Amino acid sequence: MRKGKMKMNKKGLAALSANPLYRARRVQAICYASVLLNITLLACLASVMLCR
């Protein structure tokens, strides 16, 4: 392996997913996506309720 680059094979991905910082970033990304989706859905619901 080259310095600074990790091969993206099964072993490389397993080593990456075992990293606690990687797990925390992944959970954080899921939370942000969930918040954005909830805001979008609430905005759609509010627009439907106001247009009646």
C-alpha positions in Angstrom: 0.0 0.0 0.0 1.1 3.5 -0.7 1.6 5.9 2.1 -1.6 8.0 2.6 -3.8 5.8 0.4 -5.8 2.8 1.6 -6.9 0.1 -0.8 -10.6 -0.2 -0.9 -10.9 -4.0 -0.7 -12.7 -6.0 2.0 -9.8 -5.7 4.5 -9.4 -2.0 3.9 -13.1 -1.4 4.4 -13.2 -3.5 7.5 -10.3 -1.6 9.0 -12.1 1.7 8.1 -15.4 0.7 9.6 -13.6 -0.4 12.8 -12.4 3.1 13.3 -14.6 4.9 16.0 -14.2 8.3 14.3 -15.5 6.8 11.0 -18.5 5.4 12.8 -19.2 8.7 14.5 -19.0 10.6 11.2 -21.3 8.0 9.6 -23.9 8.4 12.4 -23.6 12.1 12.2 -24.2 12.1 8.4 -27.3 9.9 8.9 -28.6 12.3 11.6 -28.1 15.3 9.4 -29.9 13.6 6.5 -32.7 12.7 8.7 -33.1 16.2 10.0 -33.1 17.6 6.5 -35.7 15.1 5.4 -37.9 15.9 8.4 -37.7 19.6 7.6 -38.6 19.0 4.0 -41.6 16.8 4.9 -42.8 19.3 7.5 -42.6 22.1 4.9 -44.6 20.0 2.4 -47.2 19.2 5.0 -47.5 22.8 6.0 -47.9 23.9 2.4 -50.6 21.3 1.8 -52.5 22.4 5.0 -52.2 26.1 4.1 -53.5 25.6 0.5 -56.8 24.1 1.6 
